[in-house]
C-alpha cells in the first residue's frame, strides 16, 4: 500500500534537490525512507546528496541500500561508480559503470564517468573510446570533448587533442579546465605565447584555479620569466597549500633561479604531501646531483623508478649518477637502455596532464644542453679516445662525427656530447665558441683507434692524442 504522505514528501524532496536546497531535501528524503524503508529512489538520492557534500563513504552505503532494493537500476550503479572513484577504488568503479552500461547501453554519463575512471588507471585508449561513445550519444557534451582532448594528449596525439579542446570551448567558452588543458597541449607543441593566452583565459574564468596557475608557471619558467613563474607557484599554493605538484614546480623554478636550498625544500614538501610522486623524487635527484651529492641523488632516483618502472628519464638520470660515482658498467648499460626507450627523449620532457577536476601537474627535464652539466663525469671517465675542437655551432660536422662513431661495430653501449658553451651563447641555436667532445666505451684499443680514425676525417683539425687507460 502506498503511503500518500510519504510519496508527497518524496516529490517535495526532489523539487528542493533540483533547487540545490540540500538540507531541506535531505530531511524530506529521510521522512520518505522513515515511512517507506523500501523506497529505493529515496535511498539513492540521499546518496547523491552525500556525493555533493564530498562524503563518498556515506554515499556508497546509501547507494548500496538502494541497489539492495532495486538491483536493476542503472542510475544507482552509476552513482556507486562515482562514489568508488572518489574513494580511489577505480577498478571497482569501472565494474560498477560496466553494470550500468550493460543495463542501459545508451547511458551517456556512465560512459563519460567510466572514461574518467579508466583514465585514472592509465588505460587511455579505453578511456578515449568511452569519451567518443559519450560524444556520439550527446554531440554537444563539452566536458566529454575536454576529457577526450586530455586522453589524446596523454597518447601524444597533440594536434588531435588541440582540436578536441577547441571543440569543447566552442560549445562552452566558460569551461576553464578546457582552456587550462589546451594550454598544456600548446606548450607541448612549442607554442608558448598561445599557451599563456589559454592559461590567462582559464584564470580569468576561475581566479581560484590553482592548477592553471601551476601550469602557467611552467611556461613562464621556460620563457625565462622566473619571477612571474615563482609568483604563479606561490599563488597556486595560497589557493591549495597541499598541492604537491605546485610545490614540485616551485622547486623547478627555484632551481633555475639558483636557490638550491629552497628548491630542495620545495621538492621535500611535495614528496611529504605525495610520497608516491615519482617526478618529484627524480627532480630532487637532479638537484642533488648538481650539488655533487651522488649517494642522495641515487637514493632519489631509486625511489622514482621503484614508483614508476617505466619512467625512462629517471632511469637515464640514475645512470648518469652511477657513471659520476664510477659505476661505469651499470651506468652505461642503464643509459643505453633508457635512451632506447620509446618514452625517452633528450628534448625537454614534460609530464603535466591534470585530469578534469583533479590536480596533476608536474615536470621533469633532461635536455641535450643539460648534458654539459656532466662535464665533471667526462673528466673522470677512463677514455680510450677523444675527438675534439669542433665548433658547437657546426652542427653538420658534429652530426657526421656522431654518426660515424655510432655506426662503429666495435663500440659498446653509448656516447655523449658535452658542449662547453659560454653563458652568452647558451640558448638553443646560438652561435659562438665551444668544444664538442666524444667519449665512447670501446671493447678494445683497436676499437678506440677505429672510431678515432673514422671520426678524424670529419675533424681534420682535431688532436690525435689518446689518454692512457685500462680497458676491460
Backbone torsions as a table, in degrees:
resi	resn	phi	psi	omega
1	UNK	NA	131.4	-177.6
2	UNK	-80.5	131.3	175.2
3	UNK	-85.4	107.6	-175.2
4	UNK	-61.2	-41.0	-179.4
5	UNK	-64.8	-39.7	179.5
6	UNK	-66.8	-39.8	178.1
7	UNK	-65.8	-38.1	177.0
8	UNK	-63.7	-41.8	177.7
9	UNK	-61.1	-39.1	179.4
10	UNK	-64.0	-45.7	-179.9
11	UNK	-64.5	-37.6	176.4
12	UNK	-64.9	-40.1	179.3
13	UNK	-62.0	-41.9	179.4
14	UNK	-61.8	-43.1	179.4
15	UNK	-63.5	-43.1	177.7
16	UNK	-63.6	-39.5	179.5
17	UNK	-62.6	-43.4	179.1
18	UNK	-62.2	-29.2	178.5
19	UNK	-87.4	7.8	179.5
20	UNK	63.2	26.7	175.6
21	UNK	-94.7	76.1	-166.0
22	UNK	-66.0	-43.1	-177.5
23	UNK	-62.3	-44.5	179.4
24	UNK	-66.4	-41.1	179.0
25	UNK	-62.5	-42.6	-179.5
26	UNK	-60.3	-42.4	179.4
27	UNK	-61.6	-40.8	-178.0
28	UNK	-72.2	-36.5	173.8
29	UNK	-62.3	-41.6	179.4
30	UNK	-63.3	-38.8	175.0
31	UNK	-59.1	-38.6	-178.8
32	UNK	-64.5	-49.8	-176.3
33	UNK	-72.6	-25.1	174.7
34	UNK	-65.0	-38.9	-179.6
35	UNK	-83.8	-34.2	-177.4
36	UNK	-129.4	82.7	-176.3
37	UNK	-60.7	-17.6	-179.2
38	UNK	-97.4	18.4	-179.1
39	UNK	-83.6	91.8	-173.9
40	UNK	-61.2	-40.6	-178.1
41	UNK	-62.5	-39.2	-179.9
42	UNK	-64.9	-42.5	176.2
43	UNK	-61.1	-42.0	179.5
44	UNK	-61.9	-44.3	-177.1
45	UNK	-73.0	-27.6	169.2
46	UNK	-62.5	-37.1	175.1
47	UNK	-64.4	-38.3	177.4
48	UNK	-61.6	-42.2	178.2
49	UNK	-62.6	-40.5	177.2
50	UNK	-61.2	-39.1	175.6
51	UNK	-63.0	-41.6	179.7
52	UNK	-64.9	-22.9	178.1
53	UNK	-95.7	11.6	179.8
54	UNK	58.5	43.8	176.7
55	UNK	-123.8	73.0	-173.9
56	UNK	-66.4	-29.4	-179.7
57	UNK	-64.6	-46.4	176.6
58	UNK	-64.7	-39.4	179.8
59	UNK	-59.8	-42.8	-179.4
60	UNK	-61.9	-42.4	178.6
61	UNK	-61.8	-43.8	-177.4
62	UNK	-68.4	-42.3	-179.9
63	UNK	-68.1	-36.3	176.4
64	UNK	-62.9	-35.4	175.3
65	UNK	-63.9	-40.0	178.3
66	UNK	-63.6	-42.4	-179.1
67	UNK	-69.2	-30.7	176.2
68	UNK	-63.4	-30.3	179.4
69	UNK	-86.1	-31.7	-178.7
70	UNK	-141.7	85.8	-176.1
71	UNK	-75.1	2.3	180.0
72	UNK	-110.7	22.5	-176.6
73	UNK	-98.0	104.7	-177.9
74	UNK	-61.9	-35.2	-179.5
75	UNK	-62.5	-36.4	179.4
76	UNK	-68.7	-38.2	175.8
77	UNK	-64.7	-36.9	177.3
78	UNK	-63.6	-45.5	178.5
79	UNK	-65.5	-37.5	177.1
80	UNK	-61.6	-42.0	176.7
81	UNK	-60.3	-39.2	179.0
82	UNK	-64.0	-43.1	178.1
83	UNK	-62.6	-44.0	179.6
84	UNK	-63.9	-38.9	177.1
85	UNK	-60.7	-45.8	-179.6
86	UNK	-65.7	-25.4	176.8
87	UNK	-85.7	-1.0	179.7
88	UNK	80.2	12.6	-179.1
89	UNK	-98.2	72.9	-167.4
90	UNK	-72.3	-36.9	178.0
91	UNK	-62.8	-44.5	178.0
92	UNK	-64.3	-35.8	177.9
93	UNK	-62.6	-45.0	178.9
94	UNK	-58.7	-42.2	179.6
95	UNK	-61.8	-38.2	179.6
96	UNK	-69.1	-41.4	176.4
97	UNK	-65.3	-37.0	176.3
98	UNK	-56.1	-43.3	-179.2
99	UNK	-66.0	-40.4	178.8
100	UNK	-62.1	-42.5	-178.1
101	UNK	-72.1	-34.5	176.5
102	UNK	-62.4	-37.3	179.3
103	UNK	-77.2	-30.4	-177.9
104	UNK	-144.1	88.6	-173.9
105	UNK	-59.7	-25.0	-179.4
106	UNK	-97.7	25.2	-178.4
107	UNK	-79.3	97.0	-172.3
108	UNK	-58.2	-51.2	-174.7
109	UNK	-65.6	-30.3	177.3
110	UNK	-67.2	-39.9	175.7
111	UNK	-63.1	-45.5	-179.6
112	UNK	-61.9	-47.3	-178.3
113	UNK	-67.7	-35.8	176.5
114	UNK	-65.1	-37.5	175.0
115	UNK	-57.8	-41.6	178.4
116	UNK	-62.7	-43.0	179.6
117	UNK	-65.7	-41.1	178.6
118	UNK	-63.7	-37.2	176.6
119	UNK	-59.6	-44.9	-179.1
120	UNK	-64.5	-23.6	176.8
121	UNK	-88.4	0.2	-179.4
122	UNK	76.8	15.4	-179.1
123	UNK	-97.1	74.8	-168.5
124	UNK	-69.1	-39.7	-179.8
125	UNK	-63.4	-44.0	179.2
126	UNK	-65.6	-39.5	177.3
127	UNK	-62.8	-42.5	178.6
128	UNK	-59.4	-41.5	178.8
129	UNK	-61.7	-38.4	178.5
130	UNK	-68.3	-40.9	177.2
131	UNK	-64.4	-39.9	176.5
132	UNK	-60.8	-41.1	179.2
133	UNK	-65.9	-41.6	178.2
134	UNK	-60.7	-41.2	-179.6
135	UNK	-68.6	-36.6	178.3
136	UNK	-64.3	-31.2	179.5
137	UNK	-83.9	-29.0	179.7
138	UNK	-139.5	88.3	-173.9
139	UNK	-63.4	-17.6	-179.1
140	UNK	-104.6	44.3	-175.5
141	UNK	-105.4	88.8	-173.2
142	UNK	-63.5	-36.6	-179.6
143	UNK	-63.5	-36.8	178.6
144	UNK	-66.8	-40.2	176.2
145	UNK	-63.2	-39.3	-179.4
146	UNK	-64.6	-47.8	179.6
147	UNK	-70.0	-30.2	173.6
148	UNK	-60.6	-41.8	177.0
149	UNK	-60.5	-37.9	178.6
150	UNK	-63.7	-41.6	178.4
151	UNK	-64.6	-43.7	179.5
152	UNK	-61.6	-38.4	177.2
153	UNK	-64.9	-43.0	177.8
154	UNK	-62.3	-28.8	178.8
155	UNK	-88.6	9.4	178.1
156	UNK	66.5	22.3	176.3
157	UNK	-100.2	69.9	-167.1
158	UNK	-68.7	-37.9	179.6
159	UNK	-64.3	-42.3	177.7
160	UNK	-66.5	-36.4	177.7
161	UNK	-62.6	-43.4	179.7
162	UNK	-60.9	-41.6	178.3
163	UNK	-62.9	-37.2	179.9
164	UNK	-68.8	-41.3	176.2
165	UNK	-63.8	-40.6	178.7
166	UNK	-60.6	-38.3	178.2
167	UNK	-66.8	-43.1	178.3
168	UNK	-58.7	-43.4	-178.2
169	UNK	-70.7	-34.7	176.2
170	UNK	-62.7	-34.7	179.0
171	UNK	-78.9	-34.8	-178.1
172	UNK	-149.3	93.5	-174.4
173	UNK	-66.8	-19.7	-176.8
174	UNK	-92.3	14.7	178.6
175	UNK	-83.3	93.1	-171.6
176	UNK	-61.3	-38.5	-178.4
177	UNK	-62.7	-33.5	178.5
178	UNK	-66.8	-41.1	177.6
179	UNK	-64.1	-42.0	-179.0
180	UNK	-65.5	-47.7	179.9
181	UNK	-67.0	-31.3	173.7
182	UNK	-61.1	-38.2	176.5
183	UNK	-60.9	-37.4	177.5
184	UNK	-60.3	-44.8	-178.5
185	UNK	-66.5	-42.8	179.4
186	UNK	-62.2	-35.7	175.8
187	UNK	-64.6	-41.6	177.2
188	UNK	-62.7	-33.4	-179.8
189	UNK	-83.8	9.1	177.8
190	UNK	62.0	42.2	176.4
191	UNK	-121.8	69.9	-171.1
192	UNK	-63.7	-36.6	-179.1
193	UNK	-65.1	-42.5	177.4
194	UNK	-66.9	-36.6	177.6
195	UNK	-61.4	-43.6	178.7
196	UNK	-60.8	-39.5	178.2
197	UNK	-61.3	-40.8	179.0
198	UNK	-65.6	-43.5	178.2
199	UNK	-64.7	-40.8	178.6
200	UNK	-59.7	-40.8	179.4
201	UNK	-66.0	-42.1	178.6
202	UNK	-60.3	-43.3	-178.3
203	UNK	-71.8	-34.2	175.3
204	UNK	-62.0	-40.9	-179.7
205	UNK	-72.3	-33.4	-178.0
206	UNK	-140.6	88.0	-177.1
207	UNK	-62.4	-10.2	178.7
208	UNK	-108.3	26.2	-176.8
209	UNK	-87.0	88.0	-174.3
210	UNK	-59.3	-41.0	-178.4
211	UNK	-61.0	-38.3	-178.9
212	UNK	-66.9	-40.6	176.2
213	UNK	-60.9	-44.9	-178.3
214	UNK	-64.7	-42.4	176.6
215	UNK	-61.1	-45.0	-177.3
216	UNK	-63.0	-31.5	-179.8
217	UNK	-60.0	-32.5	-178.9
218	UNK	-67.1	-41.4	178.5
219	UNK	-67.0	-43.6	179.1
220	UNK	-61.6	-38.9	177.2
221	UNK	-61.4	-46.6	-178.9
222	UNK	-63.7	-28.0	178.3
223	UNK	-84.3	-0.8	179.6
224	UNK	82.8	7.9	-179.5
225	UNK	-92.2	71.3	-168.0
226	UNK	-70.4	-38.4	179.7
227	UNK	-63.0	-42.3	178.7
228	UNK	-67.0	-37.8	178.6
229	UNK	-63.3	-44.0	179.3
230	UNK	-64.2	-39.3	178.2
231	UNK	-62.1	-37.7	177.7
232	UNK	-66.3	-41.8	176.7
233	UNK	-61.0	-43.8	-179.8
234	UNK	-64.6	-37.4	177.8
235	UNK	-66.1	-42.0	177.8
236	UNK	-59.3	-41.9	-177.8
237	UNK	-75.4	-28.0	173.7
238	UNK	-65.2	-33.4	178.7
239	UNK	-80.6	-30.8	-175.5
240	UNK	-148.3	87.3	-172.2
241	UNK	-64.6	-22.8	-179.0
242	UNK	-94.3	17.7	-176.6
243	UNK	-80.2	93.0	-173.6
244	UNK	-59.7	-40.3	-177.3
245	UNK	-64.9	-35.6	177.6
246	UNK	-67.9	-37.1	174.9
247	UNK	-61.7	-42.5	179.4
248	UNK	-65.3	-42.9	178.3
249	UNK	-64.1	-35.6	175.9
250	UNK	-62.4	-38.4	176.2
251	UNK	-61.1	-39.6	178.0
252	UNK	-61.8	-42.9	-179.3
253	UNK	-66.6	-46.6	-179.8
254	UNK	-61.3	-36.9	176.7
255	UNK	-61.2	-43.9	178.4
256	UNK	-63.2	-29.9	179.7
257	UNK	-81.1	-4.1	-178.9
258	UNK	82.2	10.8	-179.0
259	UNK	-95.2	73.9	-168.2
260	UNK	-68.5	-37.8	179.6
261	UNK	-63.6	-43.7	179.3
262	UNK	-67.3	-36.3	178.4
263	UNK	-63.8	-44.1	179.2
264	UNK	-62.3	-40.2	178.0
265	UNK	-63.7	-36.5	178.9
266	UNK	-66.3	-43.6	177.0
267	UNK	-62.8	-42.4	179.7
268	UNK	-61.5	-38.9	178.8
269	UNK	-66.3	-41.5	178.1
270	UNK	-59.1	-43.5	-177.7
271	UNK	-70.8	-36.0	177.4
272	UNK	-62.5	-37.4	-179.8
273	UNK	-76.5	-31.5	-175.2
274	UNK	-141.1	82.7	-173.8
275	UNK	-59.8	-22.7	-179.2
276	UNK	-95.9	23.8	-176.6
277	UNK	-85.4	88.8	-172.9
278	UNK	-60.4	-42.7	-177.4
279	UNK	-63.4	-37.1	178.5
280	UNK	-65.9	-40.4	176.2
281	UNK	-60.9	-42.4	-179.7
282	UNK	-67.3	-43.0	177.8
283	UNK	-61.5	-39.7	177.6
284	UNK	-62.5	-40.8	177.8
285	UNK	-60.9	-41.9	178.7
286	UNK	-60.4	-42.3	179.6
287	UNK	-64.9	-45.8	179.1
288	UNK	-62.8	-35.4	178.4
289	UNK	-65.5	-41.2	177.1
290	UNK	-63.0	-27.7	179.1
291	UNK	-88.0	5.8	178.9
292	UNK	65.9	25.3	175.8
293	UNK	-98.5	75.1	-168.2
294	UNK	-68.9	-39.0	-179.8
295	UNK	-63.3	-43.9	178.8
296	UNK	-66.7	-38.2	178.3
297	UNK	-63.0	-44.8	179.2
298	UNK	-61.7	-37.7	178.3
299	UNK	-63.0	-39.4	178.1
300	UNK	-66.6	-43.5	178.5
301	UNK	-63.8	-40.9	179.4
302	UNK	-59.4	-41.4	179.3
303	UNK	-66.4	-39.9	-179.8
304	UNK	-61.7	-46.8	-177.2
305	UNK	-74.6	-25.3	174.7
306	UNK	-67.8	-37.5	179.5
307	UNK	-74.6	-35.5	-178.5
308	UNK	-136.9	90.0	-177.1
309	UNK	-61.4	-17.4	-179.6
310	UNK	-98.1	11.4	-176.8
311	UNK	-80.9	87.0	-170.6
312	UNK	-63.0	-38.8	-178.0
313	UNK	-65.1	-39.1	177.1
314	UNK	-64.9	-39.8	175.6
315	UNK	-59.6	-44.1	-178.2
316	UNK	-64.9	-45.2	-179.2
317	UNK	-65.2	-34.4	175.1
318	UNK	-63.9	-39.7	177.8
319	UNK	-61.0	-41.8	178.3
320	UNK	-61.7	-40.7	179.5
321	UNK	-65.9	-39.8	175.8
322	UNK	-58.9	-44.7	-179.6
323	UNK	-63.4	-42.5	178.2
324	UNK	-62.1	-32.6	-179.5
325	UNK	-82.6	-2.9	178.2
326	UNK	93.8	4.6	177.6
327	UNK	-89.1	75.9	-171.2
328	UNK	-69.2	-39.1	-176.4
329	UNK	-61.0	-56.9	-178.9
330	UNK	-66.2	-36.2	-178.0
331	UNK	-62.8	-48.4	-178.7
332	UNK	-66.6	-42.0	-180.0
333	UNK	-62.8	-43.1	-179.9
334	UNK	-67.9	-38.2	179.0
335	UNK	-64.4	-43.3	179.7
336	UNK	-64.1	-40.8	179.0
337	UNK	-63.6	-42.7	-179.4
338	UNK	-66.3	-41.7	-178.7
339	UNK	-64.5	-29.1	-179.4
340	UNK	-81.0	-12.0	-178.1
341	UNK	-66.6	140.6	178.0
342	UNK	-69.0	-15.8	-178.7
343	UNK	-90.0	-1.8	-173.5
344	UNK	-107.1	140.6	173.4
345	UNK	-145.6	141.0	174.3
346	UNK	-69.8	-18.8	176.0
347	UNK	-67.0	161.4	-179.8
348	UNK	-56.5	118.0	-176.2
349	UNK	-104.8	122.9	-175.0
350	UNK	-121.4	132.7	170.0
351	UNK	-112.2	101.2	-179.7
352	UNK	-145.6	82.7	-172.2
353	UNK	-138.5	79.5	-179.6
354	UNK	-70.8	137.4	172.3
355	UNK	-74.7	151.2	-178.2
356	UNK	-55.7	122.1	177.1
357	UNK	87.9	-3.2	-179.5
358	UNK	-129.5	144.5	173.3
359	UNK	-70.4	153.3	177.6
360	UNK	176.3	57.8	-176.4
361	UNK	-116.4	137.1	174.8
362	UNK	-163.2	164.9	179.7
363	UNK	-144.7	143.7	167.2
364	UNK	-138.4	151.9	-174.8
365	UNK	-141.7	141.1	170.5
366	UNK	-145.1	98.0	-173.9
367	UNK	-101.9	159.7	178.3
368	UNK	-61.0	-39.6	178.8
369	UNK	-65.1	-31.3	-179.8
370	UNK	-63.7	-18.7	-177.1
371	UNK	-62.2	-21.9	178.7
372	UNK	-65.4	-19.1	178.2
373	UNK	-68.4	-15.9	-179.4
374	UNK	-96.0	19.5	179.9
375	UNK	-60.8	-32.6	177.7
376	UNK	-60.5	-39.2	175.5
377	UNK	-62.3	-44.0	-176.6
378	UNK	-59.2	-38.6	-177.8
379	UNK	-70.6	-24.0	-179.5
380	UNK	-90.9	-21.4	-172.8
381	UNK	-71.1	133.2	179.5
382	UNK	-71.5	107.4	-173.7
383	UNK	-94.4	147.9	169.2
384	UNK	-108.2	-14.4	175.2
385	UNK	-156.2	155.8	177.3
386	UNK	-153.3	120.7	176.0
387	UNK	-106.5	130.7	-174.1
388	UNK	-145.3	-174.5	177.2
389	UNK	75.1	28.6	173.2
390	UNK	-99.3	129.0	178.2
391	UNK	-58.8	138.9	180.0
392	UNK	-58.3	-36.2	-175.4
393	UNK	-75.3	-12.3	-179.1
394	UNK	-85.4	78.4	-173.1
395	UNK	-69.5	-32.8	-179.1
396	UNK	-63.8	-45.6	-179.3
397	UNK	-65.5	-43.7	179.1
398	UNK	-61.4	-43.5	-179.9
399	UNK	-61.5	-39.1	178.0
400	UNK	-63.0	-43.5	178.4
401	UNK	-58.0	-48.3	-176.9
402	UNK	-65.2	-39.2	179.8
403	UNK	-63.6	-42.8	-179.9
404	UNK	-61.9	-47.6	-177.9
405	UNK	-66.0	-38.9	-179.3
406	UNK	-64.9	-31.1	-177.2
407	UNK	-87.8	-4.7	-179.1
408	UNK	-66.8	122.0	-172.4
409	UNK	-68.4	-20.3	-177.1
410	UNK	-93.3	-5.4	-179.8
411	UNK	-75.1	147.7	178.1
412	UNK	-89.3	-137.6	-156.4
413	UNK	-77.0	-26.8	-171.7
414	UNK	-161.0	170.2	173.1
415	UNK	-151.2	160.3	-177.9
416	UNK	-138.6	149.1	170.0
417	UNK	-110.0	137.2	178.5
418	UNK	-121.5	121.7	-176.8
419	UNK	-107.8	110.4	178.8
420	UNK	-86.8	90.7	-169.8
421	UNK	-104.8	138.4	177.4
422	UNK	-68.9	152.6	-177.6
423	UNK	-56.4	-31.8	-177.6
424	UNK	-74.0	-10.5	-177.7
425	UNK	-131.0	36.6	-173.4
426	UNK	-91.4	-7.9	179.0
427	UNK	-77.2	152.1	179.9
428	UNK	-58.3	131.4	177.1
429	UNK	88.0	-4.4	-178.9
430	UNK	-74.4	148.4	175.8
431	UNK	-96.0	166.3	179.0
432	UNK	145.2	172.2	-177.1
433	UNK	-70.0	152.7	177.9
434	UNK	178.2	171.2	-179.3
435	UNK	-128.5	130.5	173.6
436	UNK	-106.3	124.2	-177.0
437	UNK	-122.9	134.0	177.6
438	UNK	-102.5	128.5	174.3
439	UNK	-120.9	130.7	178.7
440	UNK	-133.4	166.5	177.8
441	UNK	-111.3	95.6	-177.9
442	UNK	-83.0	155.7	177.6
443	UNK	-81.1	-13.6	178.3
444	UNK	-163.2	167.7	175.7
445	UNK	-60.6	-34.9	178.5
446	UNK	-60.7	-42.4	179.0
447	UNK	-63.5	-41.6	179.0
448	UNK	-60.3	-45.8	179.8
449	UNK	-64.3	-35.1	178.7
450	UNK	-64.2	-43.8	177.8
451	UNK	-61.9	-46.5	-177.3
452	UNK	-60.9	-47.2	-177.2
453	UNK	-62.5	-39.9	179.3
454	UNK	-67.8	-43.7	-176.6
455	UNK	-69.0	-34.1	-174.1
456	UNK	-65.2	-20.4	176.3
457	UNK	-63.2	-28.3	-178.7
458	UNK	-94.7	-10.1	179.3
459	UNK	-129.7	71.5	-173.1
460	UNK	-63.6	-19.0	-178.8
461	UNK	-94.0	1.8	-174.4
462	UNK	-73.4	150.4	175.2
463	UNK	-76.8	143.3	-179.4
464	UNK	-100.6	14.1	179.5
465	UNK	-69.8	139.6	178.4
466	UNK	-115.8	143.9	175.3
467	UNK	-78.1	143.0	176.2
468	UNK	-80.9	121.1	-178.7
469	UNK	-142.6	162.0	169.5
470	UNK	-93.0	126.3	-177.9
471	UNK	-112.2	125.4	179.6
472	UNK	-72.8	NA	NA
